[in-house]
Amino acid sequence: MQTVLLVGGRGFIGGFIKAALRKRGFCVRVLARPQGRQLQDDEVAGDLLQMRQARDWTQALQGVSVVVNAAGILREDGQQNFEDVHVRAPLALAQACAARGIRFVQISALGHPADGGFIESKHRFDALLLALPVDAVVLRPSVVYSLRGSYGGTSLLRAMAAFPWRQLLPGDGHWVFQPICAEDLADVAAAACMQGERGIYQLGCVQPIALHRYQSRWRRWLHIAGEKSWRVPLPLVKLQVWIGQLLGRGPVNRTIWAMLVRGNVLDEGEQQRARAAFGVSVRDVDDVLSAAPSQMQDRWAAQLYFLVPWLQWSVVALWLWSGVVGLTTPARGIDALAQGSLLAHAHPVALARAAAVLDLALGLALAVHPRPRPVVVLMWISVAAYLLGFGLGLPALFFDPLGGLVKNIALLPMLAVLWVLVDRR
């Protein structure tokens, strides 16, 4: 049994490659950052930001006969940068493989270097890899999707296809690409561990498909009525791309947009060349969609996509407004509200101000925190405390004609749902 070191095995594409390798009988070892957790039996500790010399890979390569590099980031974030993740660390790994006679399979991307740093750095490493004396195969897939989940831009496209009444479409959706399902890409990557001549291979389905047709296929597969589209004016689309690039958030940045507008298609003859090299036929979108029916959970995932940020930012607004009101309400008004209740002797003004500061802090944290689940838990605890504390101290609030305190009963399950949905990986 051959052992494969899989870099990027915890990502969207990497997970499918891991399954395909195991299906073919490989022993898979996944490079993983510990990040304060205990590693699984099939994981080996490693951090691309710290492994920029060939000697840094010595332990990870013990007993390995093939390396598959599926690591990649669509945008730079903090210490995560294109140069380290796409070039320096993989180059050190490739140099270590060359010294040990280990085959190297690189998952790159189809596109033009002028489209942005993601593609430029990927292609630059591809050239450096093939300049080394190493048995290397470079796979450059077009847009990658799957029936069993989505990530980044493919999640957005599926959500736009599932929009109520009519699908959303940027412009007239005429841009063409040759998407490949993640399962087919994984099969090619697994086959490349054993066969295929050294070089670069472009991967995609046989027939190029325009964006509007791609989305229509998905809408039909999801069993959502309505074939027409809401066309989003291109200036608005470009504004969203610009804002997402500026904030470093969202599924579409300038690189992804440039790749879409340019068209993401294979060179002539590349589809047949890859099939001959690896013995895997990349299926067209219709064939993939017809292979398995959609389920209720697929529709939920697609239609919740736009609701998640709406819910999250509504909660942010509610908490910030609650904090502002708590800080600006006159002290006499707070004393009058607490008069005759159990809270009358509990320093109600100070209590209200402290709660307002807490609400402001939690609202801001939910707005900016990259991993907001702990913030949502604190919000849930605070709502439960408000409901219990004010319910016992000021029971008259339950009979407010506008349901001020009663609404917290609905807020608790809403926050529980938000806790589930904010985990986007």
Secondary structure, 3 states (H helix, E strand, C coil): CCEEEEECCCCHHHHHHHHHHHHCCCEEEEEECCCCCCCCCCEEECCHHHCCCHHHHCCCCCCCCEEEECCCCCCCECCECHHHHHHHHHHHHHHHHHHHCCEEEEECCCCCHHHCHHHHHHHHHHHHHHCCCCCEEEEEECCEECCCCCCCHHHHHHHHHCCCCCEEEECCCCCEECCEEHHHHHHHHHHHCCCCCCEEEEECCCCCEEHHHHHHHHHHHCCCCCCCEEEECHHHHHHHHHHHHHHCCCCCCHHHHHHHHHCECCCCCHHHHHHHHHCCCCCCHHHHHHCCCCCHHHHHHHHHCCHHHHHHHHHHHHHHHHHHHHHHCCHHHHHHHHCCCCCCCCCHHHHHHHHHHHHHHHHHHHHHCCCCHHHHHHHHHHHHHHHHHHHHHCHHHHHCCCCCCCHHHHHHHHHHHHHHHCCCC
